[in-house]
Amino acid sequence: MSAASRFGWNPAHRVRLAAAVISPVILGAAAGGILLLLGERRSLTIAIALPAVFLAAGVLISLIVGIALLVRSRRRRSRARVAAAHIEGEAVGQRTERESHRTFLARLDHELKNPLTAILATAAGRDSPEWHTVDAQARKLGTLVRDLRKLAELETRELEREQVDLELLLQEAVEAIRQRDGASAARIRVDVTRVPWTVPPVHADIDLLSLAIDNVLGNAVKYSAEGPIEVRLREESGWAVIEVADAGRGIPAVDLPVVFDELARAQNARDVQGSGLGLTLVSTVLARHGGDVALRSVEGSGSVITLRLPLR
């Protein structure tokens, strides 16, 4: 945007401004030319005291510097307003995108629920291999729809916070695995740092936090058929840190940048049942609590997923 348009000057304003600036120069030149033509040769001498010269020079310099600083300040404020408007525009765009995404997930869940129910009801009681395949695939799709619904709810539901003992929550998650699969639970070791101090409780929504931890532990069990699984809890610089490490198949390096994306599945995980939404759910839960999640993995060696929650 030009200076003229920024200050609201139209062409008529610019013409009047130019005339106001140039007119004194033209009038002065015209008067001087007429006097020269008339043979006027007299001179005018003005005596000014030296201190007054320095004073006038100082005032002039101060005036010039002040005008320059004022112009610079206005330019900075203008740039700041433009930057703030740009940032606000991006934030509004992101909010709109998230709202559209949640609306899409809710609509998808609604549209798929009835057809899935009909397919499962039709496949029930059929003994042929074909119908068994239909039933299995319908249940897989039902799990995907359920997880999509969970994801949409996670992004909108109000958090019901309370004081949560993370060590107790981890023990309950391991016990839930033990009830389903005692052999896998026997491979899990929970290590809690208590020296020089224990990990304080976190102010969190216990249901959502349980969902995140169950997903992380479930992945460790699914993708490591054998070998130890270590769960570590510690306090670190005002954060509660939970690490879940396994000696499983790991994730190929090419898949690591997208593991938290919706429906993303590693190339070496196609044989394991899953929706590809587990880590997305975990990431959403941690973000809503002001925390974060990170994953380190080496294909063929195992993975370490780190959850961080603020203690204050």
N, C-alpha and C positions, 0 to 999 in steps of 0.2 A: 504494500500500500504506500502511495506517495505521500509526501508531507502535505500537499495541497488537499488531497482527499481525506487525509486523517484529520485535518483541522476544519474541514467543511468548506474549503475555498472552491468556488466555481470559477469559470473563465472571467466573468465580470469582476469578481473580487481580485483576481490576479492582475487584470488591466489597471484597476484603480490603485492597487498597491505599487505597481511599477511606475505609474504616473506620479504617485506621491514621492517615490524615492528619486526619480530622475528629474522632476520639475525644478527643484532648487538648483541643480547643476546647470540645467539649460538656461534658467533665468540669470544665474551668475555669469555664465559664459557670454550671454547676449549683452548684459550690462557692460562687461569688460570690453567687449568688441566695439560697442558704441563709443565708449570713452576713448579708446585708442584711435578710432576714426576721427574724433573731434580734436585730436591733438593733445589730449590730457596727459601731462607727464608728471604731475605732482605725486609725491609719495607720502605715505602715512607711517610714522614711526611710533611704536608703542613700547614703553619701558616697563618691564616686569621685574620685580625683585627676585633674586636667585632662590631664596627659600620658597617663594610661591611657585616657582617652576617645579621644584622637587615635589612640593605638596600636590600640585596638579598632576604631575606624572604618576605619583603614587595612587591618587584617586582613580586615574584612568586605567592603570594596570589592574587595580582591585576590581574595577567595573568589568574589565575584559575577562579576568579570571572567574568572577562570579557568574557572568553570563555563560562561560564555557562549562562550569560545573553544573549550572542549572540545566543546560541542554543535555549534558551527559547523564544527569540523574533522570531526566524525563525519558531518555532512550532506554536506560536500564529498567525503569518501571514498565515501559511499553513492552520490552522483551519479556519481563517477568509475567506480565498479564497474558501474553501470547503463550508462554510455556505453561502457565497454570491452566489456561483454557484447553490446551492440547492434552494435558494430563487428565483433566476432568472428563474430556471427551473420550479418552481411552477407558477410564474407569466406568463411565456410563455404558460404553460398548461392551465391556467385559460382563457387566451386570446383566445387560440385555441378552448376551449370548448364553450366560448361565441359566437365566430364566427360560429361554427357548429350549435349552437342553433338558431342563427338568420337565417342561411341558411335554416334550417329545417322549421321554422315558415313561411318564405317567400314561400317555396315550397308547404307547406300545404295549404296556402292561394290560391296559383295558381291552385292547383289540385282540390280544393273543389268549387271554384267559379262557374265554368261552370255547374257542376251537380246541384248545388243549384239553379242556375238561371232556369235550365230546370224544376226542381221539382216545383218551385214557379209558373212558367208559366203554367204548366200542372194543378196545383191545383186551379188556378184562375178561378173563375166563377162556380166552382163545389159546389153544395149545400148539398151534403150528409155529415153526421157526420164524416165519415171516411176521406173524403178529407179535411174537416176542421182540423182534427187532423194532417194530413200530412202537411197542410199549416202551422199550428202553430209550429210543430216540425222543419220544414225547416227554418222558420224564426228564431227560437231559435238557430239552428245551424249556420245560417247566422250571427247572433249577435256574436256568439263565434268566428267565423272566422274573423269578423271585429275587434274584440278586440285583437285577436292574431296578426293581421296585425299591429294594433296600437302599441302593445308591441314591435314587431320587429322594427318598425320605431322609437320608443322612444329611443331604445338603440343605434341607428346609426345616427339619424338626428342631424345636427349641431344646437346648441342652438342660438336663435335670442334674445339676452338679451336686456332689456331696464329697466328703472326705473319703478317699479310696486308699486302702492299704495295698500297695502293688505286690508285695510278697505274698499276701493272702490270695490276691487275684490270680497270680501265676500258679500257685499251688492248686487252686480250684480248676484252672484250665488243664493242668496235668492230670488231675483226678478225673476230669471228664474224658480225657483220652484213655485213661486206664480202664474206665468202664466199657469203652468201645473196643479197645485193643490193648490188652494187658502187655503183650510182647513189645509193642512200640513204646508204651509208657515206661517200660523198664529201661529203655535206652536213654531216657531223658534225665539229665541232672540239673538241678537248680542251684545256682551259686549266688548268694546274696552278700554284698560287702557291708559289713557292720562296723568296721574299724577305720578311722577313729570315730565315725558316727553312722547311725542307721539312715536309711533312705526315708525321708519324711513322707507322709501321705500327700497325695495330689488332689486338687479340687477338680473333679471330673465327673462326667456322666458314666456311671459304672456299666450300664448296658452296652453303650457304644465302645467303651474301652475293652470290655470282655469280647465283643465281636472282633475287634482288631487283633487282640492277642490270640484268640481261637484260630483266626485265619492264618496268622504267622506260624503258630505251632502245627497246625494242620498241614501247611505246606512243607514244613520240615519233615514231618512223618511221611507224607506222600512221596516226596522226591528223594528220600534216603531210606532205601529198603533195609539197610543194615548200617552199623556204625553208630557212634554216640551222637546225641543231640544235647548241646549245652545251652542253658538259659542263664544269663547273667544279669543281675540287677545291681546298679550302683548310683551314687549321687556324684554329679560332676559339674562344678561351677554353676550351681543353681538349677540344674536340670536333673530329672530322673531319667536314667538311661537303661533301656532294656535291650539286650542283645540275644538273638537266637541264632546259634551256629550249628550247622549240620555237615556231615561228611558225605553228602549225597552226590547226585549227578552234576550239580552246578548248572550255570546258565551260559550259553555261548556268548562271546564278547559282542557279536553283532546284534544280539537281542537286548543287551543291558540298557541302552538308552531309552527303550520303550516299555520296560517291564511294568511301569505304573500306569500305562495307558489302558483305557477300557478295551476289554476283549483281547488284549495282547497275551500271546502264549509263546513260550520259547520253542525253538525248532525241535529240541530234544524232549519236549513234554507232550507231544501229540498222543502218546499212548496212555496218558494218565487223564482220568476224567476230571474236568474242571471247566469253569465258565470264562476264565480269563479276567474276572472282575475282583478277585480276592485282594490283590495288592492295591487296586484302585480304591476299594473300600477302606483298607488300612490307611492309605494316604489321606483320604477324606476325613476320617475320624481324627487322625493326628493333627491335621491342619485346623480343624474346627476347635481343637483344644489349644491352639497356639503352638503346637509342636511340629515335628517333622519326622520323616522316615528316610533311611538310606539303605542301599543294598550293595554289598560287595560279593562277587562270585567268580569262581574259576571253573570252567567246564571240566568235569572229571574229578574235581577235588572237593567241591562243596560251596556253601553260601553262608554269609553272615548278614542278617538284617538287623538294623539298629533303629529303635524307636526312642524319641526324645520328647519328654513332657516337661513344661516349666513348673517349677516348684513354687514360684511366687508370681 
